[in-house]
């Protein structure tokens, strides 16, 4: 298994990586959104960030990353040094064998640069989930650990369980071509599971931030058991990030992402509003309260504010790495965030 620490430390309390959501803005196309993601990955590679991850979503007009393995292959081909992976693949949507073959292929093509972050949420609404899984009933919480164990066996990381598919079927590519495997989560359930399985853990503070964040990290460390993958705990925290000239300007740049999230939570998913659309929106008191609460828990503001928020988050969680999730209405805003954070 490759080393787990990645990234660089530009005066921060932990190495930095990048999670990009391949956002599709109003008036843009899926092609332009994916091109922006690949362009941002090249910039992250040049600047020295440790990882560049993309996440699986389905049926969301504002997110173009429905096929992580395909996108990871394109990003890995367009970069030279940075680790590339999923944050994450929603494993219950797939056969463990297919994921082993996909990511085994990526490792065979790109070597020790591939990460496989696994989540247990569907990444979409129930109707779309049914279509993704061809009408199969949703797995129980007990199925996800079994799938992870099966996947590790396909990669050859652990011996197959007696009678398990990992012993009867060989993943080609896959067996002997293991990516760096992480468990992802937004709750203490996932944290405890990652700890008990001895796997690295990444927490989705960027959408589940709050009092539960340090609780999840504590649960991970308390439940950790050494494994063939890790001898000691290793964890990463994801945080939404915008670096701007001032805290007020960062708040303004956050408007499109916040409005998009508000609409999604209201059952009205769509493409990310433009800056003009977000500023023209008549914000209710409740919507402004949501925006302010979100800014207060994330790393959004001037460079000094963002650095302070990231350092505070790592102090509170003890995270070994931080993965920033650049926000903003366009590629230029996301690029500026990465460049400012990478500057000495």
N, C-alpha and C positions, 0 to 999 in steps of 0.2 A: 504494500500500500504506500503511495507517495506521501511525502510530508504534508502536514495539514496546514501549517502556517503559510500564508501567502500575502503578497501585497507589500506596500511600503509604508513608512511612518513619517510623513512630512510634518514633524513636530506635534503629532497627535498622540493620544494615549493608546492607540491600537492601529494595526495595519488597515488600510482602506481598500474596498472593492466596490463594484457597481452592479446594481440590479436595474435593468431597464424594462419597461412594460410595453414597448412598441406601441405607444399611444397614437391613435388615428384622430387627427383634428378635423373639425368641420372644414369642408372644402378640400381636404387632402385625400389621398388614395392609400390603399393598403400597400401598394408598391413604394410610395414615398415614405410611409411610416417605417417600413422594413429597411429601406435605404438609410433613413436617419439612424436607426438602431445600429446598423453596421458601421456607419460613419462615427457614431459615438464610441463604439467598441474600438475602432482604430485609434481614436484620440486617447481613450483610457489605456490602451496598450502602450502608446508613445509616452504617456505621462507616468507610467510605472505602477498603475493600479494592479492589484493582485488577481482579481477575478472579474469576469463579466458574465452575469447570469440573466436569463430570460425566464418568464413564467408561463405556464399553461393556462389559458382561458378559452372558453368556448361560447359562441353565440353572443359575443359582446361587440357591438359595432365600433367601439372606441379602443379595442385592443386587438392587435394583429398577430399576437404570438400564440396561435392555436396549435402549432406544431413545433414544439421546442427542439426536437432532435434535428429537424430540417434546418431551422434557423441557427442552431448551434454549429452545424456543419458549415454554413455560409460564413458565420462569424469567425470560426477557427481558421478557415481558409483565407480570410481577409486580414488576419492578425498573425503575429509571429511569436510572442512571448507569453501573453496573458493567459491565465486559465479561463476556460469557457465552459459554462454549464447551465443547469436548470435550477431555478429557484421558485417553483419546482415543477417536476413532473407529478401529476396527480395519479399515483399508482393504482388506486381502485378503478380508474377508467380503462386500464389496460391489462393485458396478460403480462405476467412477469417475464415470460420467455421473450416476448416481442421487445420489451424494454431492454432486456439483456442483449438481444441482437442489435438493437439500434445503437445503444451506447457502447457496446463492444466494437461495433463498426467505427464509431467516432474515435475510440481509442486506437484502433488499428490504423486509422488514417492520420491521426494527429498526435499520437503518443501520449505522454504523461502531461496532458493539458486539460483533460476533460473531467468535469465535476457532474455528479448526478445527485441533485437534491430532490428528495421525495416528500410529497405531501399526501394527506388522506382525504382532503376535501375534494369535491367534484370540479371546482373551478367554474361553476355555472349554475343555472337554475335547474329545478327538478325535471322539467320537460326536456330541456336540452341534455341533461344527464342521461335520461332514458334513451335518447337517440344515440348518444355517444356509446352507451353500453348495450345498445340493441335491445332495450327493454328489460334487461336483467335487473333483478332487484338489487337495491343498494346493499353493499357489504356492511356487516356489523363491525364494531370497533375491534373485534377479535380477529377479523380477516386480514387487516392491514399488517400486523406483526408477522403473520404467516407468509404474506406476500413478500415482505422484506427479507425474511429468512430464505425463502425460495429464490429470490433474486440473488442474494449473496452466494447461494449454492451454485446457481447458473454461472456466476462469474468465477467460481472456484475459490472464493475468499474463505468459505467455510465448507466443511464436508456436508454432503446432502443428508437430509433426514432419512432414516430408514423407510423405504417405500415411497419417498417423495419424488416429485418429477425431476428435481435437480440431479437425481441419480440415474434416472432412466433416459433422460433427454439431454443432449449436449447443445448448448447455445453456440452457434458458429456464425459470425464472430461472437465473442462473449466470454467463453471459458478461457481464462488466462489473459483477457483484455479488460481488466476491471478499471472503471473510473474511480475517482475519489467520491465516496458515497456519504451523503449527509441526510439526516432527517430534519424536516422543516415543521414548524408549528406555530400556532397562535394561542396555545393553552398549556397548562401544566401536564395534561395527558401526554401530548407529544414530547414534552420535555422529559417526563419520567420514562417513557418508552425509549427515547434515544439514550438515556443514561443506562437503563437496564440492558440494552443491547450493545453498549460500549461503542456508540457511534457519535460522530460530531453532530452538533445541534445548531440550527439557525432559527432565531425567533423573529416573527413578523411584526415587530414593533411599529412598522410603517403603516399598518392598518389596524393593529390590535393593541396599540400602545396605551399605557396607563399603569395603574397599580399592579396589574397582573404581570408586567414585564419582569421586575426583579423576582417575583414569586416563581415564575417559570424557570429562571436561571438557577435559583436556589434548589428547586425540585430536581433539575437536571443533575446538579452536582451531588446532591444527597443520594440519588438513586444510581449513580454511576458505578458500573462494574467493568473492570478492565477486560479487553477482548483482543482478538487478533488484529483488529483495526486500530484501536487506541489503547494506550496504557494509562492515560489520564484524560480527564474531561477536556474538550475543546469546543468552544461555542462562539457564535457570531450573532450580532444583532443588526437588523435592517432598520433604517431610519429615512423618512422622506426629507429631502434636502433641497433648498434653494439658497444660493449665495447671491446677494444683490448689494447695491451701494448702501442701502440702509434697511432697517427692519421694516419701515413703512413700505418701501419699494418691493421688498420680498413679499409682504402681505398682498400687495396688488398683483404680483406675478403668480401668486398662489390661487387667485380667483378661479381661473378655468378648471384646474384640477379639483378644487373644492366643489364647484358647481356640478361637475361631472359626477363626483361621488354622491352628492346629495340626490341627484336625479336617479342614479343607480339604486340607492337605498330606498327610493320612493317607487321603485318598479318601473322606472322610465329610462333604461339604459340607452345611450346614444354616443355619438362621437364627442370628443372633447371640445367644448366651446372655444371659440377664438377669444383673444384678449378683448376685442371690441364687444363681443356678445356677452362675455362675463361682466364687463364693466357696465353694460347697458341693462343687465338684469336687475330687477328691483329686489334687493336682498331683504328678507324678513329678519326680525330680531332673532328668531330661532336659527336661521341660516348663518347670520353673523356670529352667533354664539358658537355654532359648530365650527366655523372657520377659525375663530380665535382659540377654541379649545384644541383644535388640531395643530395650529401653529405653536401653541404652548407646549405640546408634547413632542414635537418633531424638531429638526435642525433647520429652521427657516429664518433667515435674517441677514444681517451684515456678516462679513467674514468672521469678525470677532464673536458675534452671537453664535454662529454655526459651530465654530471650533469649541466654544464653551459648552454648547448643548451636547456635542458628540463626546467631549471629555466627561461631562456629567453623566451621560448615559453609560459609558464604559465603567465609570466609578460605581454607579448604582448596580450594574449587572455583573461586573467582572468579566465582560466579554473579551475574548482573545482577539477578535476581529470585528470590524464594522463594515457593513455593506450599505452604501448610500443609494437612495432611490431618487435620482434627479427629477425634479418637478419643473413645471413651467410651460408656457404656451408654445414654445418652438425649440428647435435644435440649438439655436444660439444660446438660449437661456440655460439649457442643460449642459452645454459645452462650457459655458462660463463657470458654472458651479464646479465642474471637475477641474478646470484649469486653476481656479482660485484656491481650491483645497490642496492642490498638488504643489502650489508655490511655496518656496521656503519662507 
